[in-house]
Amino acid sequence: MNIIKKALRMNWKEAWPLIKQGHKQSKRSYLDLIIDLYHCYKEGYNWGEYFIFGFQFNKSKQYRDTFVCGKVHYQMITDKFKISDEDNSFFDDKGLFNRNFSDLKGIDTLDLRVNDFNDFKKFVEKHEEFFVKSATGYGGHGVRHIYLKDIKVKLEDFYNQLLKDGYVVVEEKIIQHPEVSKLSVNAVNSIRIVTVKNINGDYNAPFIASRIATGEAYVDNCSVGGASCVLDDEGVVNYDYFANIPIIKYYDRNIVTGFKFKGFKFPYFKESVNLCIEAAHRCKNPFIGWDVAITENGPVLIEANRAPSFDLFQVKGQLENNRGKLKELEEALGFELKK
């Protein structure tokens, strides 16, 4: 009965295409896969991690124990460093984040809960194109792209409507470096940089991945069809990009332009890492995922995530030595993470 209850809670609309693909590729029965999914759920893995990590192909405990489990290991880290919800408050609020890191942000921003109409008027006089966001949206949701020329009501009425609708974060449009636009033309293709503070108080950035939009999409979030690839220590793409919505697929090139991904090196890569480590020094949280965009003038800080989506760094087709990254995370932290 318990397994049935757990199964019924699964997002079948998103999970079923992956189960079907896993069944076809692994030659395992549907029942075997669903029971295994349930057992992994009890261990702390969600169904997305199950397929991203390649568990449908490998039931070995030795293999699976090499992976960072977001739910379990994140809690271990926060407990070890005694992190409270208050310490994480600005991760959940884009406006608060922008105010805390305004000197590192790299673009003009407003929080309409703090900035008044006069501030908004000055902003649009400077920026004819901008984005408005809800303070707590995630995964590319709660974002609108605004062109000043398309506003058909009085500016103050538009300002008040934004407040009413909860679009309180206003940000200048990021003009992406033309080299990075080769990866996907329409989206700002961000880099996810994970900073880690070890038990001695030293900082490093051991995990870095690129995220891109696929096709002609405008957002790079993997949860809405984007793709990702781990980067090496020099910011170079060495693998095909990976997507798992609606099914697992790898991309070796931009499907619109034909630009081949392998060998691409991000401009301002070291500067991006240094920017995130500087920002991390202001935070008590020892384990943060920073999203950075690259412009012609250098890196721009987009936002930070208290749980940095470790599935980005443990994609089956991008693994070194066919194992997960638990050992590397333990080395970065300076202590073992035992389930």
C-alpha positions in Angstrom: 0.0 0.0 0.0 2.9 2.4 0.9 4.5 2.0 -2.5 1.2 2.7 -4.2 0.8 5.9 -2.2 4.3 7.1 -3.1 3.7 6.2 -6.8 0.5 8.2 -6.9 2.4 11.3 -5.7 4.9 11.1 -8.6 4.5 13.7 -11.3 3.5 11.1 -13.9 3.1 13.6 -16.7 6.8 14.4 -16.6 8.1 11.1 -15.2 6.3 8.7 -17.6 8.2 9.7 -20.8 11.5 9.0 -18.9 10.2 5.7 -17.6 9.2 4.6 -21.1 12.6 5.7 -22.4 14.4 3.9 -19.5 12.4 0.7 -20.2 13.3 0.8 -23.9 17.0 1.5 -23.4 17.7 -0.6 -20.3 15.5 -3.6 -21.3 14.2 -3.6 -17.7 10.4 -4.1 -17.1 8.2 -1.2 -16.2 7.5 -2.8 -12.8 11.2 -3.2 -12.1 11.9 0.4 -12.8 8.9 1.7 -10.8 9.9 -0.5 -7.7 13.5 0.7 -8.1 12.3 4.3 -8.3 10.4 3.8 -5.0 13.4 2.3 -3.2 15.6 5.2 -4.4 12.9 7.6 -3.2 13.2 6.1 0.2 17.0 6.8 0.0 16.3 10.4 -0.7 16.6 10.6 -4.5 13.9 12.1 -6.6 12.7 10.6 -9.9 14.6 13.3 -11.9 17.9 12.4 -10.2 17.2 8.7 -10.8 17.3 9.1 -14.6 19.9 11.9 -14.8 22.4 9.8 -12.8 21.8 6.8 -15.0 20.3 4.6 -12.2 18.0 3.0 -14.8 21.1 1.4 -16.3 23.0 0.6 -13.1 21.5 -0.9 -9.9 24.9 -1.3 -8.2 25.0 0.1 -4.7 28.7 0.8 -5.3 27.9 3.0 -8.3 24.9 4.8 -6.7 26.8 5.5 -3.4 29.2 7.8 -5.4 26.5 10.4 -6.1 25.5 13.5 -4.1 21.9 13.2 -3.1 20.4 16.7 -3.0 17.8 16.1 -0.3 20.1 14.1 2.1 23.5 15.6 1.7 22.3 19.2 1.6 20.6 18.7 5.0 23.8 17.2 6.3 25.8 20.2 5.2 23.4 22.8 6.7 23.3 20.8 10.0 27.1 20.7 10.1 27.4 24.4 9.7 24.2 25.2 11.8 22.5 27.2 9.0 19.1 28.6 9.8 16.3 29.8 7.5 17.2 33.3 8.5 20.7 32.8 7.0 19.1 31.8 3.7 16.5 34.6 3.5 17.9 36.4 0.5 18.2 33.2 -1.6 14.4 33.0 -1.7 13.8 36.7 -2.5 15.2 38.1 -5.7 14.7 41.7 -4.6 16.5 41.2 -1.3 19.3 39.4 -3.1 19.7 42.3 -5.5 19.9 44.8 -2.7 22.5 42.7 -0.7 24.7 42.3 -3.8 24.0 45.5 -5.6 27.7 46.4 -6.0 28.5 43.0 -7.5 25.3 42.6 -9.6 26.7 44.4 -12.6 23.3 45.7 -13.9 20.7 48.2 -12.7 17.9 46.8 -10.6 14.9 48.0 -8.6 12.7 46.4 -5.9 9.3 48.1 -6.2 8.6 47.3 -2.5 11.4 49.7 -1.7 11.8 51.9 -4.8 8.9 54.4 -5.5 7.4 55.5 -8.8 10.1 58.2 -9.3 12.8 55.6 -9.1 10.9 53.5 -11.7 10.4 56.5 -13.9 14.2 57.3 -13.9 14.9 53.6 -14.6 12.7 53.4 -17.7 14.2 56.7 -19.0 17.5 54.9 -19.0 16.3 51.4 -20.1 13.7 51.1 -22.9 13.8 47.3 -22.6 13.9 45.4 -19.2 12.6 42.4 -17.3 10.1 42.3 -14.4 10.1 39.3 -12.0 8.2 38.0 -9.0 10.4 38.1 -5.9 10.0 34.3 -5.3 9.7 32.8 -8.8 12.0 30.0 -9.9 12.8 27.8 -12.8 12.2 30.6 -15.3 8.6 31.2 -14.1 7.3 34.6 -13.0 9.3 36.6 -15.5 8.1 39.1 -18.1 10.1 40.8 -20.9 9.0 44.5 -21.2 9.5 47.0 -24.0 8.7 50.5 -23.1 7.2 51.2 -26.5 4.6 48.5 -25.9 3.2 50.1 -22.7 -0.1 51.5 -23.7 -1.2 52.9 -20.3 0.2 55.8 -18.2 3.5 54.8 -16.8 2.3 55.3 -13.2 -0.7 53.0 -13.9 1.7 50.4 -15.3 3.9 50.7 -12.2 0.9 50.2 -9.9 -0.2 47.2 -12.0 3.2 45.6 -11.6 2.9 46.0 -7.8 -0.6 44.5 -7.8 0.5 41.5 -9.9 3.6 40.8 -7.8 6.2 41.7 -10.4 8.2 43.8 -7.9 11.8 43.0 -9.2 12.8 45.2 -12.1 16.1 44.5 -13.9 18.0 45.9 -16.8 18.3 43.6 -19.8 21.6 41.7 -19.9 23.4 42.1 -23.2 25.3 38.8 -23.6 28.8 38.4 -24.9 28.6 37.6 -28.6 30.8 34.6 -28.2 28.4 33.1 -25.6 25.5 33.8 -27.9 26.9 31.1 -30.2 25.6 28.5 -27.8 22.0 29.6 -28.2 21.0 32.8 -29.9 17.9 34.0 -27.9 18.7 33.1 -24.3 21.1 34.5 -21.8 23.2 31.4 -21.4 24.2 31.3 -17.7 27.0 29.5 -15.8 26.1 27.8 -12.5 29.1 28.1 -10.2 29.0 26.2 -6.9 31.1 27.8 -4.1 32.0 25.7 -1.1 33.4 26.9 2.3 35.2 24.1 4.0 35.4 23.5 7.8 38.6 25.7 8.0 36.8 28.7 6.4 38.5 28.4 3.0 36.5 28.9 -0.2 36.6 27.2 -3.5 34.5 26.6 -6.6 34.7 22.8 -7.4 31.6 22.5 -9.6 30.7 24.6 -12.6 28.3 24.0 -15.4 26.9 25.8 -18.4 23.2 26.1 -19.1 21.8 26.9 -22.5 18.4 27.2 -24.2 17.7 24.6 -27.0 16.4 25.7 -30.3 15.0 29.2 -30.4 13.9 29.3 -26.7 14.5 32.3 -24.6 15.3 30.7 -21.2 18.1 28.3 -20.3 16.5 26.6 -17.3 16.7 22.8 -17.6 13.3 22.4 -15.9 11.7 24.1 -19.0 13.6 22.3 -21.7 17.1 23.8 -21.5 20.3 21.8 -21.6 23.5 21.7 -19.4 27.1 20.7 -19.5 29.8 20.6 -16.9 32.9 22.8 -17.5 36.5 22.0 -16.8 38.8 24.2 -14.7 39.4 26.5 -17.7 35.8 27.0 -18.6 35.9 24.6 -21.6 33.0 22.4 -22.9 34.2 18.9 -23.3 31.0 16.9 -23.5 27.7 17.1 -25.4 25.0 19.2 -23.7 22.3 17.2 -21.8 18.5 17.7 -21.6 15.9 15.6 -19.8 12.6 17.3 -20.7 10.5 15.5 -21.9 13.1 12.7 -22.4 16.9 12.4 -22.1 18.7 13.9 -25.1 22.2 15.0 -25.9 23.2 17.9 -28.1 26.6 18.2 -29.8 25.7 21.4 -31.6 23.3 24.4 -31.8 20.3 22.9 -33.6 19.6 26.3 -35.2 23.0 27.5 -36.4 25.0 24.2 -36.4 27.7 25.6 -34.1 29.6 22.7 -32.5 29.8 22.9 -28.7 32.9 20.8 -27.8 36.0 23.0 -27.3 34.0 26.2 -26.6 35.7 28.3 -23.9 33.8 30.8 -21.9 35.2 34.3 -21.9 35.8 35.9 -18.5 35.7 32.5 -16.9 38.2 33.1 -14.1 36.6 36.5 -13.4 33.3 34.7 -13.0 34.6 32.3 -10.5 36.3 35.1 -8.5 33.1 37.1 -8.5 31.2 34.2 -7.0 33.8 33.5 -4.3 33.8 37.2 -3.4 30.0 37.0 -3.0 30.2 33.8 -1.0 32.3 35.5 1.6 29.3 37.6 2.5 27.2 34.5 3.2 27.1 32.1 6.2 25.8 29.3 3.9 28.8 27.1 2.9 27.3 25.6 -0.2 25.8 28.0 -2.8 24.9 27.8 -6.5 25.5 31.1 -8.2 24.1 32.0 -11.7 26.3 34.2 -13.8 25.9 35.8 -17.2 28.8 36.9 -19.4 28.8 40.3 -21.1 31.4 42.0 -23.2 32.5 43.9 -20.0 32.7 40.8 -17.8 30.5 38.6 -15.6 27.1 39.7 -14.2 25.6 38.1 -11.1 22.1 36.9 -11.8 21.0 35.1 -8.6 22.0 32.5 -6.0 20.5 29.2 -4.9 20.8 27.7 -1.5 20.5 24.2 -3.0 22.6 24.3 -6.1 20.9 21.5 -8.2 23.6 18.8 -8.0 22.0 17.0 -10.9 23.8 19.5 -13.2 27.1 18.1 -12.2 26.3 14.4 -12.2 24.9 13.7 -15.6 25.6 10.1 -16.6 27.0 11.1 -20.0 29.4 13.7 -18.4 30.9 11.6 -15.6 34.6 11.2 -15.0 35.5 7.6 -14.3 31.8 6.6 -14.4 31.1 7.8 -10.9 29.2 10.7 -9.1 30.7 13.7 -7.4 30.3 12.8 -3.7 34.1 12.3 -3.2 34.8 15.7 -4.7 32.2 17.4 -2.5 33.6 15.8 0.6 37.1 16.9 -0.3 35.9 20.5 -0.9 34.1 20.5 2.5 36.8 18.8 4.4 34.6 16.1 6.0 32.7 13.0 5.0 29.0 12.9 4.2 27.6 9.6 5.4 24.0 8.7 4.9 
